[in-house]
Amino acid sequence: MDVDHSATRRSSAQVYALTAGAALTILGIAGFFYNSAFTNDKSVRDAVLGIFDVNGWHNVVHIATGVTGLI
């Protein structure tokens, strides 16, 4: 019996959205291990890998954007 797999194939845009969505979601969750403070105070900054400054709001935006990409 032949099965048509064309209905389950994803376009390159869908693959990109899934990949970027997964990465952003993981980075957003990991960011809470570095800094989970919800503040705009510049003196309270932690850098992920010494490069990216993050705070609680930044992590929430990463998670929200990532979940949108996964959907």
All heavy atoms as TSV, in Angstrom:
chain	resi	resn	atom	element	x	y	z
A	1	MET	N	N	0.839	-1.173	0.000
A	1	MET	CA	C	0.000	0.000	0.000
A	1	MET	C	C	0.888	1.241	0.000
A	1	MET	O	O	1.753	1.389	0.842
A	1	MET	CB	C	-0.897	-0.024	1.229
A	1	MET	CG	C	-1.735	1.191	1.381
A	1	MET	SD	S	-2.791	0.990	2.820
A	1	MET	CE	C	-4.215	1.769	2.202
A	2	ASP	N	N	0.681	2.119	-0.964
A	2	ASP	CA	C	1.455	3.352	-1.050
A	2	ASP	C	C	0.864	4.414	-0.128
A	2	ASP	O	O	-0.342	4.632	-0.104
A	2	ASP	CB	C	1.464	3.888	-2.484
A	2	ASP	CG	C	2.302	3.001	-3.400
A	2	ASP	OD1	O	3.254	2.372	-2.878
A	2	ASP	OD2	O	2.016	2.947	-4.600
A	3	VAL	N	N	1.750	5.080	0.599
A	3	VAL	CA	C	1.330	6.145	1.508
A	3	VAL	C	C	1.882	7.460	0.978
A	3	VAL	O	O	3.065	7.566	0.663
A	3	VAL	CB	C	1.854	5.890	2.943
A	3	VAL	CG1	C	1.459	7.020	3.859
A	3	VAL	CG2	C	1.341	4.568	3.455
A	4	ASP	N	N	1.019	8.443	0.875
A	4	ASP	CA	C	1.423	9.761	0.391
A	4	ASP	C	C	1.933	10.593	1.570
A	4	ASP	O	O	1.176	10.989	2.438
A	4	ASP	CB	C	0.231	10.465	-0.268
A	4	ASP	CG	C	0.619	11.801	-0.866
A	4	ASP	OD1	O	1.836	12.038	-1.053
A	4	ASP	OD2	O	-0.286	12.609	-1.141
A	5	HIS	N	N	3.254	10.826	1.596
A	5	HIS	CA	C	3.860	11.597	2.679
A	5	HIS	C	C	3.916	13.094	2.369
A	5	HIS	O	O	4.404	13.864	3.178
A	5	HIS	CB	C	5.273	11.095	2.963
A	5	HIS	CG	C	5.303	9.731	3.542
A	5	HIS	ND1	N	4.934	9.470	4.831
A	5	HIS	CD2	C	5.652	8.530	2.998
A	5	HIS	CE1	C	5.055	8.181	5.081
A	5	HIS	NE2	N	5.485	7.581	3.971
A	6	SER	N	N	3.420	13.508	1.240
A	6	SER	CA	C	3.477	14.925	0.881
A	6	SER	C	C	2.627	15.782	1.817
A	6	SER	O	O	2.906	16.955	2.011
A	6	SER	CB	C	3.038	15.135	-0.568
A	6	SER	OG	O	1.678	14.747	-0.724
A	7	ALA	N	N	1.609	15.202	2.428
A	7	ALA	CA	C	0.760	15.963	3.345
A	7	ALA	C	C	1.473	16.232	4.662
A	7	ALA	O	O	1.132	17.167	5.378
A	7	ALA	CB	C	-0.546	15.221	3.597
A	8	THR	N	N	2.498	15.433	5.004
A	8	THR	CA	C	3.203	15.612	6.264
A	8	THR	C	C	4.526	16.352	6.104
A	8	THR	O	O	5.200	16.602	7.080
A	8	THR	CB	C	3.477	14.248	6.931
A	8	THR	OG1	O	4.271	13.459	6.046
A	8	THR	CG2	C	2.180	13.541	7.268
A	9	ARG	N	N	4.909	16.686	4.885
A	9	ARG	CA	C	6.157	17.406	4.663
A	9	ARG	C	C	6.006	18.854	5.077
A	9	ARG	O	O	4.979	19.478	4.876
A	9	ARG	CB	C	6.558	17.333	3.199
A	9	ARG	CG	C	6.844	15.908	2.755
A	9	ARG	CD	C	7.332	15.910	1.384
A	9	ARG	NE	N	8.792	16.010	1.458
A	9	ARG	CZ	C	9.583	15.768	0.440
A	9	ARG	NH1	N	9.075	15.468	-0.726
A	9	ARG	NH2	N	10.875	15.838	0.576
A	10	ARG	N	N	7.056	19.389	5.665
A	10	ARG	CA	C	7.048	20.777	6.107
A	10	ARG	C	C	7.837	21.633	5.121
A	10	ARG	O	O	8.841	21.195	4.569
A	10	ARG	CB	C	7.673	20.902	7.486
A	10	ARG	CG	C	6.922	20.137	8.540
A	10	ARG	CD	C	7.608	20.305	9.876
A	10	ARG	NE	N	7.158	19.345	10.844
A	10	ARG	CZ	C	6.123	19.526	11.648
A	10	ARG	NH1	N	5.444	20.618	11.591
A	10	ARG	NH2	N	5.784	18.602	12.509
A	11	SER	N	N	7.372	22.863	4.954
A	11	SER	CA	C	8.097	23.780	4.080
A	11	SER	C	C	9.350	24.259	4.806
A	11	SER	O	O	9.492	24.092	6.018
A	11	SER	CB	C	7.214	24.971	3.713
A	11	SER	OG	O	6.986	25.783	4.850
A	12	SER	N	N	10.250	24.870	4.063
A	12	SER	CA	C	11.480	25.367	4.686
A	12	SER	C	C	11.173	26.475	5.702
A	12	SER	O	O	11.868	26.595	6.714
A	12	SER	CB	C	12.458	25.865	3.623
A	12	SER	OG	O	11.863	26.876	2.838
A	13	ALA	N	N	10.122	27.256	5.472
A	13	ALA	CA	C	9.736	28.292	6.431
A	13	ALA	C	C	9.232	27.667	7.730
A	13	ALA	O	O	9.525	28.167	8.822
A	13	ALA	CB	C	8.655	29.186	5.832
A	14	GLN	N	N	8.509	26.560	7.638
A	14	GLN	CA	C	8.027	25.878	8.841
A	14	GLN	C	C	9.182	25.259	9.621
A	14	GLN	O	O	9.203	25.314	10.851
A	14	GLN	CB	C	7.016	24.796	8.466
A	14	GLN	CG	C	5.688	25.347	8.001
A	14	GLN	CD	C	4.770	24.251	7.484
A	14	GLN	OE1	O	5.221	23.341	6.788
A	14	GLN	NE2	N	3.505	24.345	7.837
A	15	VAL	N	N	10.147	24.700	8.923
A	15	VAL	CA	C	11.323	24.126	9.586
A	15	VAL	C	C	12.104	25.229	10.295
A	15	VAL	O	O	12.552	25.060	11.430
A	15	VAL	CB	C	12.215	23.372	8.577
A	15	VAL	CG1	C	13.524	22.945	9.217
A	15	VAL	CG2	C	11.480	22.174	8.021
A	16	TYR	N	N	12.271	26.371	9.631
A	16	TYR	CA	C	12.976	27.500	10.243
A	16	TYR	C	C	12.231	27.992	11.488
A	16	TYR	O	O	12.848	28.240	12.528
A	16	TYR	CB	C	13.125	28.648	9.240
A	16	TYR	CG	C	13.723	29.879	9.859
A	16	TYR	CD1	C	15.089	29.965	10.077
A	16	TYR	CD2	C	12.923	30.949	10.249
A	16	TYR	CE1	C	15.653	31.075	10.664
A	16	TYR	CE2	C	13.480	32.068	10.840
A	16	TYR	CZ	C	14.839	32.135	11.036
A	16	TYR	OH	O	15.393	33.241	11.622
A	17	ALA	N	N	10.911	28.122	11.397
A	17	ALA	CA	C	10.121	28.594	12.537
A	17	ALA	C	C	10.221	27.619	13.700
A	17	ALA	O	O	10.341	28.038	14.865
A	17	ALA	CB	C	8.663	28.798	12.132
A	18	LEU	N	N	10.181	26.334	13.433
A	18	LEU	CA	C	10.321	25.340	14.496
A	18	LEU	C	C	11.705	25.376	15.132
A	18	LEU	O	O	11.842	25.324	16.356
A	18	LEU	CB	C	10.045	23.939	13.949
A	18	LEU	CG	C	8.592	23.584	13.704
A	18	LEU	CD1	C	8.486	22.258	12.966
A	18	LEU	CD2	C	7.841	23.517	15.024
A	19	THR	N	N	12.740	25.504	14.308
A	19	THR	CA	C	14.111	25.545	14.816
A	19	THR	C	C	14.353	26.801	15.640
A	19	THR	O	O	14.872	26.738	16.763
A	19	THR	CB	C	15.113	25.479	13.654
A	19	THR	OG1	O	14.838	24.315	12.870
A	19	THR	CG2	C	16.532	25.437	14.153
A	20	ALA	N	N	13.978	27.952	15.093
A	20	ALA	CA	C	14.167	29.210	15.818
A	20	ALA	C	C	13.289	29.254	17.062
A	20	ALA	O	O	13.726	29.720	18.123
A	20	ALA	CB	C	13.844	30.396	14.901
A	21	GLY	N	N	12.074	28.759	16.969
A	21	GLY	CA	C	11.173	28.730	18.116
A	21	GLY	C	C	11.716	27.872	19.239
A	21	GLY	O	O	11.671	28.251	20.413
A	22	ALA	N	N	12.240	26.706	18.894
A	22	ALA	CA	C	12.813	25.824	19.914
A	22	ALA	C	C	14.035	26.470	20.560
A	22	ALA	O	O	14.190	26.430	21.790
A	22	ALA	CB	C	13.182	24.487	19.288
A	23	ALA	N	N	14.895	27.080	19.743
A	23	ALA	CA	C	16.093	27.724	20.279
A	23	ALA	C	C	15.732	28.885	21.210
A	23	ALA	O	O	16.305	29.015	22.302
A	23	ALA	CB	C	16.979	28.216	19.133
A	24	LEU	N	N	14.800	29.724	20.802
A	24	LEU	CA	C	14.412	30.863	21.637
A	24	LEU	C	C	13.756	30.415	22.939
A	24	LEU	O	O	13.993	31.010	23.992
A	24	LEU	CB	C	13.469	31.790	20.867
A	24	LEU	CG	C	14.133	32.646	19.795
A	24	LEU	CD1	C	13.070	33.335	18.943
A	24	LEU	CD2	C	15.061	33.667	20.422
A	25	THR	N	N	12.943	29.377	22.874
A	25	THR	CA	C	12.305	28.869	24.084
A	25	THR	C	C	13.344	28.316	25.053
A	25	THR	O	O	13.316	28.611	26.253
A	25	THR	CB	C	11.272	27.776	23.733
A	25	THR	OG1	O	10.319	28.330	22.825
A	25	THR	CG2	C	10.562	27.275	24.969
A	26	ILE	N	N	14.286	27.556	24.550
A	26	ILE	CA	C	15.337	26.997	25.400
A	26	ILE	C	C	16.204	28.105	25.984
A	26	ILE	O	O	16.529	28.091	27.176
A	26	ILE	CB	C	16.191	25.987	24.607
A	26	ILE	CG1	C	15.352	24.742	24.307
A	26	ILE	CG2	C	17.462	25.616	25.348
A	26	ILE	CD1	C	15.969	23.797	23.302
A	27	LEU	N	N	16.568	29.100	25.170
A	27	LEU	CA	C	17.382	30.211	25.666
A	27	LEU	C	C	16.630	31.034	26.707
A	27	LEU	O	O	17.228	31.516	27.679
A	27	LEU	CB	C	17.835	31.102	24.514
A	27	LEU	CG	C	18.869	30.480	23.581
A	27	LEU	CD1	C	19.115	31.390	22.381
A	27	LEU	CD2	C	20.162	30.220	24.324
A	28	GLY	N	N	15.331	31.207	26.511
A	28	GLY	CA	C	14.529	31.949	27.487
A	28	GLY	C	C	14.468	31.242	28.822
A	28	GLY	O	O	14.586	31.870	29.880
A	29	ILE	N	N	14.309	29.939	28.795
A	29	ILE	CA	C	14.275	29.164	30.039
A	29	ILE	C	C	15.660	29.174	30.691
A	29	ILE	O	O	15.787	29.373	31.900
A	29	ILE	CB	C	13.790	27.729	29.766
A	29	ILE	CG1	C	12.319	27.755	29.350
A	29	ILE	CG2	C	13.997	26.841	30.988
A	29	ILE	CD1	C	11.800	26.440	28.803
A	30	ALA	N	N	16.708	28.980	29.903
A	30	ALA	CA	C	18.070	28.984	30.442
A	30	ALA	C	C	18.434	30.349	31.024
A	30	ALA	O	O	19.190	30.436	31.997
A	30	ALA	CB	C	19.064	28.597	29.349
A	31	GLY	N	N	17.895	31.413	30.455
A	31	GLY	CA	C	18.186	32.757	30.951
A	31	GLY	C	C	17.745	32.973	32.381
A	31	GLY	O	O	18.343	33.761	33.122
A	32	PHE	N	N	16.709	32.261	32.811
A	32	PHE	CA	C	16.255	32.389	34.196
A	32	PHE	C	C	17.276	31.833	35.184
A	32	PHE	O	O	17.269	32.197	36.351
A	32	PHE	CB	C	14.899	31.712	34.395
A	32	PHE	CG	C	13.752	32.563	33.953
A	32	PHE	CD1	C	13.002	32.223	32.843
A	32	PHE	CD2	C	13.415	33.717	34.646
A	32	PHE	CE1	C	11.948	33.004	32.430
A	32	PHE	CE2	C	12.358	34.511	34.239
A	32	PHE	CZ	C	11.623	34.154	33.128
A	33	PHE	N	N	18.171	30.964	34.738
A	33	PHE	CA	C	19.229	30.460	35.617
A	33	PHE	C	C	20.320	31.509	35.824
A	33	PHE	O	O	21.054	31.455	36.798
A	33	PHE	CB	C	19.833	29.171	35.063
A	33	PHE	CG	C	18.880	28.006	35.118
A	33	PHE	CD1	C	18.239	27.565	33.969
A	33	PHE	CD2	C	18.611	27.369	36.312
A	33	PHE	CE1	C	17.352	26.498	34.009
A	33	PHE	CE2	C	17.731	26.300	36.376
A	33	PHE	CZ	C	17.100	25.865	35.216
A	34	TYR	N	N	20.434	32.456	34.902
A	34	TYR	CA	C	21.419	33.527	35.030
A	34	TYR	C	C	20.854	34.714	35.789
A	34	TYR	O	O	21.523	35.279	36.646
A	34	TYR	CB	C	21.894	33.987	33.642
A	34	TYR	CG	C	22.806	33.005	32.986
A	34	TYR	CD1	C	22.316	32.020	32.137
A	34	TYR	CD2	C	24.167	33.042	33.212
A	34	TYR	CE1	C	23.149	31.101	31.539
A	34	TYR	CE2	C	25.019	32.132	32.626
A	34	TYR	CZ	C	24.500	31.163	31.798
A	34	TYR	OH	O	25.330	30.256	31.217
A	35	ASN	N	N	19.641	35.138	35.431
A	35	ASN	CA	C	19.039	36.299	36.086
A	35	ASN	C	C	17.529	36.206	35.926
A	35	ASN	O	O	17.014	36.219	34.823
A	35	ASN	CB	C	19.553	37.594	35.459
A	35	ASN	CG	C	19.063	38.823	36.195
A	35	ASN	OD1	O	18.238	38.751	37.087
A	35	ASN	ND2	N	19.580	39.968	35.799
A	36	SER	N	N	16.844	36.153	37.053
A	36	SER	CA	C	15.383	36.076	36.993
A	36	SER	C	C	14.721	37.324	37.564
A	36	SER	O	O	13.519	37.346	37.777
A	36	SER	CB	C	14.898	34.835	37.746
A	36	SER	OG	O	15.278	34.912	39.108
A	37	ALA	N	N	15.502	38.377	37.789
A	37	ALA	CA	C	14.956	39.613	38.346
A	37	ALA	C	C	14.181	40.382	37.283
A	37	ALA	O	O	14.661	40.573	36.171
A	37	ALA	CB	C	16.080	40.482	38.896
A	38	PHE	N	N	12.978	40.813	37.633
A	38	PHE	CA	C	12.155	41.611	36.726
A	38	PHE	C	C	12.359	43.080	37.056
A	38	PHE	O	O	11.552	43.709	37.726
A	38	PHE	CB	C	10.676	41.223	36.863
A	38	PHE	CG	C	10.360	39.890	36.269
A	38	PHE	CD1	C	10.442	38.742	37.028
A	38	PHE	CD2	C	10.003	39.786	34.933
A	38	PHE	CE1	C	10.163	37.505	36.471
A	38	PHE	CE2	C	9.726	38.552	34.378
A	38	PHE	CZ	C	9.809	37.409	35.145
A	39	THR	N	N	13.459	43.622	36.580
A	39	THR	CA	C	13.789	45.010	36.868
A	39	THR	C	C	14.422	45.655	35.644
A	39	THR	O	O	14.954	44.981	34.772
A	39	THR	CB	C	14.756	45.116	38.070
A	39	THR	OG1	O	15.023	46.478	38.333
A	39	THR	CG2	C	16.057	44.413	37.804
A	40	ASN	N	N	14.361	46.968	35.594
A	40	ASN	CA	C	15.030	47.718	34.536
A	40	ASN	C	C	16.296	48.391	35.043
A	40	ASN	O	O	16.922	49.156	34.325
A	40	ASN	CB	C	14.087	48.786	33.963
A	40	ASN	CG	C	12.995	48.157	33.128
A	40	ASN	OD1	O	13.185	47.105	32.548
A	40	ASN	ND2	N	11.846	48.805	33.085
A	41	ASP	N	N	16.658	48.122	36.293
A	41	ASP	CA	C	17.850	48.704	36.899
A	41	ASP	C	C	19.094	48.184	36.180
A	41	ASP	O	O	19.341	46.988	36.130
A	41	ASP	CB	C	17.888	48.347	38.379
A	41	ASP	CG	C	19.014	49.043	39.120
A	41	ASP	OD1	O	19.699	49.889	38.517
A	41	ASP	OD2	O	19.190	48.735	40.311
A	42	LYS	N	N	19.884	49.077	35.630
A	42	LYS	CA	C	21.064	48.690	34.853
A	42	LYS	C	C	22.154	48.073	35.728
A	42	LYS	O	O	23.045	47.401	35.233
A	42	LYS	CB	C	21.634	49.890	34.092
A	42	LYS	CG	C	20.686	50.465	33.068
A	42	LYS	CD	C	20.460	49.498	31.948
A	42	LYS	CE	C	19.573	50.124	30.896
A	42	LYS	NZ	N	19.181	49.204	29.878
A	43	SER	N	N	22.102	48.300	37.046
A	43	SER	CA	C	23.119	47.728	37.918
A	43	SER	C	C	22.866	46.247	38.174
A	43	SER	O	O	23.753	45.528	38.618
A	43	SER	CB	C	23.172	48.483	39.252
A	43	SER	OG	O	21.964	48.289	39.967
A	44	VAL	N	N	21.661	45.773	37.887
A	44	VAL	CA	C	21.329	44.361	38.064
A	44	VAL	C	C	21.321	43.712	36.690
A	44	VAL	O	O	20.312	43.603	36.023
A	44	VAL	CB	C	19.946	44.184	38.741
A	44	VAL	CG1	C	19.639	42.704	38.933
A	44	VAL	CG2	C	19.884	44.929	40.045
A	45	ARG	N	N	22.505	43.309	36.247
A	45	ARG	CA	C	22.641	42.699	34.927
A	45	ARG	C	C	23.541	41.486	35.029
A	45	ARG	O	O	24.575	41.520	35.668
A	45	ARG	CB	C	23.240	43.692	33.931
A	45	ARG	CG	C	22.315	44.824	33.623
A	45	ARG	CD	C	22.909	45.938	32.824
A	45	ARG	NE	N	23.940	45.582	31.883
A	45	ARG	CZ	C	24.451	46.429	31.023
A	45	ARG	NH1	N	24.015	47.662	30.974
A	45	ARG	NH2	N	25.397	46.062	30.208
A	46	ASP	N	N	23.143	40.434	34.398
A	46	ASP	CA	C	23.971	39.236	34.297
A	46	ASP	C	C	24.095	38.893	32.824
A	46	ASP	O	O	23.133	38.980	32.080
A	46	ASP	CB	C	23.341	38.061	35.053
A	46	ASP	CG	C	23.453	38.222	36.548
A	46	ASP	OD1	O	24.462	38.773	36.994
A	46	ASP	OD2	O	22.531	37.791	37.257
A	47	ALA	N	N	25.273	38.499	32.442
A	47	ALA	CA	C	25.510	38.193	31.035
A	47	ALA	C	C	25.590	36.686	30.832
A	47	ALA	O	O	26.327	35.996	31.527
A	47	ALA	CB	C	26.794	38.857	30.563
A	48	VAL	N	N	24.813	36.209	29.892
A	48	VAL	CA	C	24.863	34.802	29.514
A	48	VAL	C	C	26.108	34.608	28.669
A	48	VAL	O	O	26.300	35.293	27.666
A	48	VAL	CB	C	23.598	34.391	28.728
A	48	VAL	CG1	C	23.703	32.953	28.261
A	48	VAL	CG2	C	22.364	34.604	29.573
A	49	LEU	N	N	26.955	33.685	29.083
A	49	LEU	CA	C	28.233	33.408	28.409
A	49	LEU	C	C	29.112	34.657	28.323
A	49	LEU	O	O	29.966	34.765	27.461
A	49	LEU	CB	C	27.999	32.840	27.008
A	49	LEU	CG	C	27.184	31.551	26.933
A	49	LEU	CD1	C	26.930	31.173	25.491
A	49	LEU	CD2	C	27.882	30.423	27.669
A	50	GLY	N	N	28.869	35.637	29.193
A	50	GLY	CA	C	29.653	36.862	29.197
A	50	GLY	C	C	29.346	37.805	28.051
A	50	GLY	O	O	30.027	38.799	27.863
A	51	ILE	N	N	28.308	37.507	27.269
A	51	ILE	CA	C	28.012	38.298	26.071
A	51	ILE	C	C	26.643	38.958	26.139
A	51	ILE	O	O	26.521	40.165	25.933
A	51	ILE	CB	C	28.080	37.410	24.810
A	51	ILE	CG1	C	29.459	36.800	24.665
A	51	ILE	CG2	C	27.727	38.212	23.563
A	51	ILE	CD1	C	29.554	35.748	23.588
A	52	PHE	N	N	25.594	38.182	26.408
A	52	PHE	CA	C	24.221	38.658	26.318
A	52	PHE	C	C	23.680	39.052	27.686
A	52	PHE	O	O	23.586	38.213	28.578
A	52	PHE	CB	C	23.318	37.578	25.706
A	52	PHE	CG	C	23.790	37.074	24.376
A	52	PHE	CD1	C	24.309	35.805	24.252
A	52	PHE	CD2	C	23.713	37.872	23.255
A	52	PHE	CE1	C	24.747	35.333	23.032
A	52	PHE	CE2	C	24.152	37.414	22.028
A	52	PHE	CZ	C	24.678	36.150	21.915
A	53	ASP	N	N	23.339	40.322	27.855
A	53	ASP	CA	C	22.726	40.768	29.095
A	53	ASP	C	C	21.254	40.358	29.094
A	53	ASP	O	O	20.553	40.567	28.110
A	53	ASP	CB	C	22.814	42.290	29.236
A	53	ASP	CG	C	24.232	42.749	29.527
A	53	ASP	OD1	O	24.964	41.978	30.155
A	53	ASP	OD2	O	24.583	43.869	29.130
A	54	VAL	N	N	20.806	39.757	30.199
A	54	VAL	CA	C	19.427	39.301	30.293
A	54	VAL	C	C	18.839	39.702	31.633
A	54	VAL	O	O	19.549	39.987	32.583
A	54	VAL	CB	C	19.310	37.764	30.141
A	54	VAL	CG1	C	19.752	37.316	28.773
A	54	VAL	CG2	C	20.079	37.040	31.219
A	55	ASN	N	N	17.523	39.749	31.679
A	55	ASN	CA	C	16.777	39.891	32.925
A	55	ASN	C	C	15.473	39.117	32.740
A	55	ASN	O	O	15.258	38.468	31.726
A	55	ASN	CB	C	16.545	41.359	33.291
A	55	ASN	CG	C	15.696	42.110	32.297
A	55	ASN	OD1	O	14.962	41.513	31.510
A	55	ASN	ND2	N	15.775	43.421	32.314
A	56	GLY	N	N	14.603	39.153	33.738
A	56	GLY	CA	C	13.367	38.378	33.680
A	56	GLY	C	C	12.497	38.736	32.493
A	56	GLY	O	O	11.938	37.857	31.831
A	57	TRP	N	N	12.377	40.029	32.193
A	57	TRP	CA	C	11.538	40.451	31.065
A	57	TRP	C	C	12.101	39.962	29.743
A	57	TRP	O	O	11.368	39.546	28.848
A	57	TRP	CB	C	11.374	41.965	31.039
A	57	TRP	CG	C	10.601	42.466	32.198
A	57	TRP	CD1	C	11.053	43.261	33.212
A	57	TRP	CD2	C	9.222	42.181	32.508
A	57	TRP	NE1	N	10.050	43.486	34.116
A	57	TRP	CE2	C	8.915	42.842	33.715
A	57	TRP	CE3	C	8.235	41.425	31.889
A	57	TRP	CZ2	C	7.664	42.772	34.294
A	57	TRP	CZ3	C	6.985	41.353	32.479
A	57	TRP	CH2	C	6.707	42.019	33.662
A	58	HIS	N	N	13.400	40.030	29.609
A	58	HIS	CA	C	14.057	39.565	28.392
A	58	HIS	C	C	13.776	38.070	28.191
A	58	HIS	O	O	13.505	37.610	27.072
A	58	HIS	CB	C	15.555	39.817	28.512
A	58	HIS	CG	C	16.312	39.709	27.239
A	58	HIS	ND1	N	17.411	40.458	26.967
A	58	HIS	CD2	C	16.142	38.927	26.153
A	58	HIS	CE1	C	17.892	40.149	25.779
A	58	HIS	NE2	N	17.128	39.221	25.269
A	59	ASN	N	N	13.844	37.312	29.284
A	59	ASN	CA	C	13.578	35.874	29.210
A	59	ASN	C	C	12.131	35.589	28.814
A	59	ASN	O	O	11.865	34.682	28.023
A	59	ASN	CB	C	13.895	35.213	30.548
A	59	ASN	CG	C	15.355	35.361	30.923
A	59	ASN	OD1	O	16.214	35.433	30.068
A	59	ASN	ND2	N	15.625	35.419	32.210
A	60	VAL	N	N	11.193	36.356	29.347
A	60	VAL	CA	C	9.778	36.170	29.005
A	60	VAL	C	C	9.547	36.444	27.522
A	60	VAL	O	O	8.808	35.710	26.854
A	60	VAL	CB	C	8.878	37.071	29.883
A	60	VAL	CG1	C	7.457	37.104	29.360
A	60	VAL	CG2	C	8.893	36.589	31.325
A	61	VAL	N	N	10.183	37.474	26.995
A	61	VAL	CA	C	10.041	37.787	25.562
A	61	VAL	C	C	10.610	36.652	24.709
A	61	VAL	O	O	10.017	36.263	23.698
A	61	VAL	CB	C	10.707	39.138	25.227
A	61	VAL	CG1	C	10.802	39.352	23.734
A	61	VAL	CG2	C	9.947	40.277	25.882
A	62	HIS	N	N	11.760	36.107	25.123
A	62	HIS	CA	C	12.329	34.978	24.383
A	62	HIS	C	C	11.381	33.786	24.393
A	62	HIS	O	O	11.166	33.142	23.359
A	62	HIS	CB	C	13.671	34.545	24.994
A	62	HIS	CG	C	14.839	35.232	24.406
A	62	HIS	ND1	N	15.762	35.897	25.166
A	62	HIS	CD2	C	15.246	35.353	23.129
A	62	HIS	CE1	C	16.689	36.397	24.380
A	62	HIS	NE2	N	16.392	36.096	23.133
A	63	ILE	N	N	10.814	33.475	25.544
A	63	ILE	CA	C	9.902	32.328	25.635
A	63	ILE	C	C	8.643	32.571	24.805
A	63	ILE	O	O	8.197	31.686	24.070
A	63	ILE	CB	C	9.556	32.027	27.107
A	63	ILE	CG1	C	10.811	31.518	27.829
A	63	ILE	CG2	C	8.427	31.010	27.212
A	63	ILE	CD1	C	10.656	31.406	29.325
A	64	ALA	N	N	8.066	33.765	24.897
A	64	ALA	CA	C	6.844	34.076	24.143
A	64	ALA	C	C	7.107	34.005	22.633
A	64	ALA	O	O	6.283	33.449	21.877
A	64	ALA	CB	C	6.317	35.443	24.529
A	65	THR	N	N	8.222	34.543	22.198
A	65	THR	CA	C	8.563	34.508	20.775
A	65	THR	C	C	8.836	33.073	20.318
A	65	THR	O	O	8.402	32.660	19.236
A	65	THR	CB	C	9.792	35.381	20.494
A	65	THR	OG1	O	9.552	36.692	20.998
A	65	THR	CG2	C	10.101	35.460	19.019
A	66	GLY	N	N	9.518	32.316	21.155
A	66	GLY	CA	C	9.819	30.923	20.825
A	66	GLY	C	C	8.570	30.065	20.713
A	66	GLY	O	O	8.423	29.286	19.784
A	67	VAL	N	N	7.653	30.242	21.660
A	67	VAL	CA	C	6.399	29.468	21.625
A	67	VAL	C	C	5.574	29.855	20.398
A	67	VAL	O	O	4.970	28.996	19.756
A	67	VAL	CB	C	5.603	29.662	22.937
A	67	VAL	CG1	C	4.203	29.098	22.829
A	67	VAL	CG2	C	6.337	29.011	24.098
A	68	THR	N	N	5.605	31.123	20.030
A	68	THR	CA	C	4.901	31.559	18.811
A	68	THR	C	C	5.493	30.856	17.586
A	68	THR	O	O	4.761	30.410	16.711
A	68	THR	CB	C	4.998	33.091	18.653
A	68	THR	OG1	O	4.436	33.705	19.798
A	68	THR	CG2	C	4.296	33.550	17.395
A	69	GLY	N	N	6.805	30.744	17.535
A	69	GLY	CA	C	7.440	30.033	16.425
A	69	GLY	C	C	7.092	28.558	16.402
A	69	GLY	O	O	6.949	27.963	15.349
A	70	LEU	N	N	6.951	27.957	17.574
A	70	LEU	CA	C	6.602	26.540	17.643
A	70	LEU	C	C	5.158	26.285	17.219
A	70	LEU	O	O	4.849	25.236	16.667
A	70	LEU	CB	C	6.807	26.008	19.070
A	70	LEU	CG	C	8.262	25.919	19.532
A	70	LEU	CD1	C	8.320	25.546	21.004
A	70	LEU	CD2	C	9.044	24.935	18.690
A	71	ILE	N	N	4.305	27.257	17.493
A	71	ILE	CA	C	2.885	27.109	17.111
A	71	ILE	C	C	2.768	27.220	15.612
A	71	ILE	O	O	2.110	26.499	14.939
A	71	ILE	CB	C	2.008	28.159	17.806
A	71	ILE	CG1	C	1.959	27.857	19.294
A	71	ILE	CG2	C	0.617	28.177	17.218
A	71	ILE	CD1	C	1.271	28.933	20.111
